[in-house]
Amino acid sequence: MEKWEYCSIALGWSGSLVSKSKRKYIAYITYYTPDGKRHLEELPTDFEAMSDNIGITIDAMGYALAKLGQNGWELVSVQHETRSDGFGRECEAVLKRQIVATSP
């Protein structure tokens, strides 16, 4: 029987909304385990978080997907929604990776 592990990627940004410095996207990667535990990892990007440019949001997500893809993760689903506060768009992806059994 095949076994899988799962993770999700959600985008956030560094910096303050009121700060004059440019905000950069951060990919928050959550790894899930069968016992209900989670592990959170932050993956900084060089993409500027802009509220009106969906292309940059997609680029930042693509960067995180490519990084995980290099480690054997496969995309299961992705969802984009406009944030209710008007600051950008929510973007979340779910990925899976097959667990390879090791010989005893």
Secondary structure, DSSP 4 states (H G I P E B T S, - for coil): --EEEEEEEEEEESS-SS-SSPPEEEEEEEEE-TTS-EEEEEEEEEEE--TT-HHHHHHHHHHHHHHHHTTT-EEEEEEEEE-TTSSSEEEEEEEEEEEPPPP-
